[in-house]
């Protein structure tokens, strides 16, 4: 499922080769850590965090049927 997050992030950034997604499972929670180049942070987060929130909403909708909690962390 991290392929969806990778695809969305690569379509937004200038340096798609520097997009890295790490998936960690902690009990009933799945944590995705999205790492992008520092100059691409603004493109992924968006104005007032709207893109970041949209990415998180899409990922939560994707995992809705599994009954697990999803967290997407964006790091530089």
Backbone as JSON Lines, residues from 0, in Angstrom:
{"i":0,"aa":"X","n":[0.8,-1.2,0.0],"ca":[0.0,0.0,0.0],"c":[0.85,1.27,0.0]}
{"i":1,"aa":"X","n":[2.12,1.11,0.33],"ca":[2.98,2.29,0.31],"c":[3.24,2.77,-1.11]}
{"i":2,"aa":"X","n":[2.9,1.94,-2.1],"ca":[3.06,2.34,-3.49],"c":[2.18,3.54,-3.82]}
{"i":3,"aa":"X","n":[0.99,3.57,-3.25],"ca":[0.07,4.69,-3.48],"c":[0.66,5.99,-2.93]}
{"i":4,"aa":"X","n":[1.19,5.94,-1.73],"ca":[1.81,7.11,-1.12],"c":[3.04,7.55,-1.92]}
{"i":5,"aa":"X","n":[3.83,6.61,-2.36],"ca":[5.01,6.92,-3.17],"c":[4.61,7.57,-4.48]}
{"i":6,"aa":"X","n":[3.59,7.04,-5.12],"ca":[3.11,7.59,-6.4],"c":[2.62,9.03,-6.22]}
{"i":7,"aa":"X","n":[1.83,9.27,-5.18],"ca":[1.31,10.62,-4.95],"c":[2.44,11.6,-4.68]}
{"i":8,"aa":"X","n":[3.4,11.2,-3.85],"ca":[4.5,12.1,-3.5],"c":[5.38,12.38,-4.72]}
{"i":9,"aa":"X","n":[5.69,11.36,-5.5],"ca":[6.55,11.56,-6.67],"c":[5.9,12.46,-7.71]}
{"i":10,"aa":"X","n":[4.59,12.46,-7.78],"ca":[3.91,13.31,-8.76],"c":[3.9,14.78,-8.33]}
{"i":11,"aa":"X","n":[4.18,15.06,-7.07],"ca":[4.16,16.43,-6.56],"c":[5.53,17.12,-6.53]}
{"i":12,"aa":"X","n":[6.6,16.35,-6.42],"ca":[7.92,16.92,-6.15],"c":[8.75,17.15,-7.41]}
{"i":13,"aa":"X","n":[9.81,17.93,-7.25],"ca":[10.75,18.19,-8.34],"c":[11.78,17.07,-8.43]}
{"i":14,"aa":"X","n":[12.18,16.51,-7.28],"ca":[13.18,15.44,-7.21],"c":[12.52,14.12,-6.82]}
{"i":15,"aa":"X","n":[11.88,13.43,-7.75],"ca":[11.17,12.19,-7.38],"c":[12.1,11.07,-6.94]}
{"i":16,"aa":"X","n":[13.38,11.14,-7.3],"ca":[14.31,10.09,-6.9],"c":[14.6,10.12,-5.4]}
{"i":17,"aa":"X","n":[14.33,11.23,-4.74],"ca":[14.61,11.36,-3.31],"c":[13.4,11.05,-2.43]}
{"i":18,"aa":"X","n":[12.32,10.57,-3.02],"ca":[11.13,10.21,-2.25],"c":[11.35,8.8,-1.68]}
{"i":19,"aa":"X","n":[11.22,8.7,-0.36],"ca":[11.38,7.41,0.33],"c":[10.22,7.25,1.3]}
{"i":20,"aa":"X","n":[9.6,6.06,1.29],"ca":[8.5,5.77,2.2],"c":[8.88,4.56,3.04]}
{"i":21,"aa":"X","n":[8.82,4.73,4.37],"ca":[9.07,3.63,5.3],"c":[7.76,3.28,5.98]}
{"i":22,"aa":"X","n":[7.47,1.99,6.05],"ca":[6.24,1.53,6.7],"c":[6.61,0.81,7.99]}
{"i":23,"aa":"X","n":[5.98,1.22,9.08],"ca":[6.21,0.61,10.39],"c":[4.86,0.25,10.99]}
{"i":24,"aa":"X","n":[4.77,-0.95,11.55],"ca":[3.54,-1.37,12.2],"c":[3.74,-1.38,13.71]}
{"i":25,"aa":"X","n":[2.85,-0.7,14.41],"ca":[2.9,-0.64,15.87],"c":[1.53,-1.04,16.41]}
{"i":26,"aa":"X","n":[1.37,-2.29,16.7],"ca":[0.07,-2.78,17.2],"c":[-0.99,-2.66,16.13]}
{"i":27,"aa":"X","n":[-2.03,-1.89,16.41],"ca":[-3.13,-1.69,15.46],"c":[-2.91,-0.47,14.57]}
{"i":28,"aa":"X","n":[-1.73,0.13,14.63],"ca":[-1.44,1.35,13.88],"c":[-0.36,1.09,12.84]}
{"i":29,"aa":"X","n":[-0.56,1.61,11.65],"ca":[0.45,1.57,10.6],"c":[0.96,3.0,10.42]}
{"i":30,"aa":"X","n":[2.28,3.17,10.52],"ca":[2.9,4.48,10.39],"c":[3.69,4.52,9.09]}
{"i":31,"aa":"X","n":[3.35,5.46,8.23],"ca":[4.1,5.69,7.0],"c":[4.94,6.94,7.2]}
{"i":32,"aa":"X","n":[6.23,6.83,6.99],"ca":[7.13,7.97,7.11],"c":[7.56,8.36,5.7]}
{"i":33,"aa":"X","n":[7.09,9.51,5.25],"ca":[7.39,10.01,3.91],"c":[8.54,10.98,3.99]}
{"i":34,"aa":"X","n":[9.62,10.66,3.31],"ca":[10.81,11.51,3.31],"c":[11.01,12.08,1.91]}
{"i":35,"aa":"X","n":[11.15,13.39,1.82],"ca":[11.38,14.07,0.55],"c":[12.56,15.02,0.7]}
{"i":36,"aa":"X","n":[13.05,15.53,-0.42],"ca":[14.14,16.5,-0.39],"c":[13.67,17.77,0.32]}
{"i":37,"aa":"X","n":[14.57,18.46,1.02],"ca":[14.17,19.68,1.75],"c":[13.5,20.73,0.87]}
{"i":38,"aa":"X","n":[13.94,20.86,-0.36],"ca":[13.33,21.87,-1.23],"c":[11.94,21.47,-1.72]}
{"i":39,"aa":"X","n":[11.56,20.2,-1.53],"ca":[10.25,19.73,-1.95],"c":[9.23,19.67,-0.82]}
{"i":40,"aa":"X","n":[9.64,20.01,0.39],"ca":[8.73,19.94,1.53],"c":[7.49,20.81,1.32]}
{"i":41,"aa":"X","n":[7.67,22.0,0.82],"ca":[6.55,22.91,0.6],"c":[5.56,22.38,-0.42]}
{"i":42,"aa":"X","n":[6.06,21.68,-1.42],"ca":[5.18,21.14,-2.45],"c":[4.32,20.0,-1.9]}
{"i":43,"aa":"X","n":[4.87,19.21,-1.0],"ca":[4.13,18.09,-0.43],"c":[3.15,18.57,0.64]}
{"i":44,"aa":"X","n":[3.59,19.53,1.45],"ca":[2.72,20.03,2.53],"c":[1.62,20.93,1.98]}
{"i":45,"aa":"X","n":[1.95,21.79,1.02],"ca":[0.94,22.65,0.41],"c":[0.62,23.86,1.27]}
{"i":46,"aa":"X","n":[-0.18,24.73,0.72],"ca":[-0.57,25.96,1.42],"c":[-1.48,25.6,2.6]}
{"i":47,"aa":"X","n":[-1.08,26.05,3.79],"ca":[-1.8,25.77,5.03],"c":[-1.95,24.28,5.31]}
{"i":48,"aa":"X","n":[-1.08,23.45,4.73],"ca":[-1.1,22.01,4.99],"c":[-2.21,21.25,4.29]}
{"i":49,"aa":"X","n":[-2.82,21.87,3.29],"ca":[-3.96,21.24,2.63],"c":[-3.57,19.99,1.83]}
{"i":50,"aa":"X","n":[-2.42,20.01,1.16],"ca":[-2.0,18.81,0.43],"c":[-1.66,17.68,1.37]}
{"i":51,"aa":"X","n":[-0.97,18.01,2.46],"ca":[-0.63,16.98,3.44],"c":[-1.89,16.35,4.01]}
{"i":52,"aa":"X","n":[-2.87,17.17,4.3],"ca":[-4.12,16.66,4.84],"c":[-4.86,15.8,3.81]}
{"i":53,"aa":"X","n":[-4.8,16.19,2.55],"ca":[-5.44,15.4,1.49],"c":[-4.75,14.04,1.34]}
{"i":54,"aa":"X","n":[-3.42,14.03,1.41],"ca":[-2.68,12.77,1.33],"c":[-3.07,11.87,2.49]}
{"i":55,"aa":"X","n":[-3.14,12.42,3.68],"ca":[-3.53,11.63,4.85],"c":[-4.95,11.09,4.72]}
{"i":56,"aa":"X","n":[-5.85,11.89,4.18],"ca":[-7.24,11.45,4.01],"c":[-7.35,10.32,3.01]}
{"i":57,"aa":"X","n":[-6.61,10.4,1.93],"ca":[-6.63,9.34,0.92],"c":[-6.09,8.04,1.51]}
{"i":58,"aa":"X","n":[-4.99,8.14,2.26],"ca":[-4.41,6.94,2.86],"c":[-5.35,6.33,3.9]}
{"i":59,"aa":"X","n":[-6.03,7.16,4.68],"ca":[-6.98,6.65,5.67],"c":[-8.15,5.96,4.98]}
{"i":60,"aa":"X","n":[-8.63,6.55,3.87],"ca":[-9.73,5.95,3.13],"c":[-9.32,4.6,2.53]}
{"i":61,"aa":"X","n":[-8.09,4.5,2.11],"ca":[-7.59,3.26,1.51],"c":[-7.58,2.12,2.54]}
{"i":62,"aa":"X","n":[-7.24,2.44,3.8],"ca":[-7.15,1.44,4.85],"c":[-8.42,1.31,5.69]}
{"i":63,"aa":"X","n":[-9.47,1.98,5.33],"ca":[-10.69,2.02,6.13],"c":[-11.25,0.63,6.41]}
{"i":64,"aa":"X","n":[-11.26,-0.21,5.42],"ca":[-11.85,-1.54,5.57],"c":[-11.02,-2.48,6.44]}
{"i":65,"aa":"X","n":[-9.74,-2.19,6.62],"ca":[-8.89,-3.06,7.43],"c":[-9.14,-2.86,8.92]}
{"i":66,"aa":"X","n":[-9.72,-1.72,9.29],"ca":[-9.98,-1.45,10.69],"c":[-8.75,-1.03,11.47]}
{"i":67,"aa":"X","n":[-7.7,-0.65,10.74],"ca":[-6.47,-0.23,11.39],"c":[-6.31,1.29,11.3]}
{"i":68,"aa":"X","n":[-5.54,1.84,12.22],"ca":[-5.3,3.28,12.25],"c":[-4.08,3.58,11.38]}
{"i":69,"aa":"X","n":[-4.16,4.66,10.61],"ca":[-3.08,5.05,9.7],"c":[-2.55,6.41,10.1]}
{"i":70,"aa":"X","n":[-1.2,6.52,10.14],"ca":[-0.53,7.78,10.42],"c":[0.47,8.02,9.29]}
{"i":71,"aa":"X","n":[0.45,9.23,8.7],"ca":[1.41,9.6,7.68],"c":[2.23,10.76,8.22]}
{"i":72,"aa":"X","n":[3.53,10.5,8.42],"ca":[4.45,11.54,8.88],"c":[5.28,12.0,7.7]}
{"i":73,"aa":"X","n":[5.38,13.3,7.52],"ca":[6.19,13.87,6.44],"c":[7.44,14.47,7.06]}
{"i":74,"aa":"X","n":[8.6,13.94,6.66],"ca":[9.88,14.41,7.19],"c":[10.75,14.87,6.05]}
{"i":75,"aa":"X","n":[11.65,15.81,6.36],"ca":[12.52,16.38,5.34],"c":[13.83,15.69,5.19]}
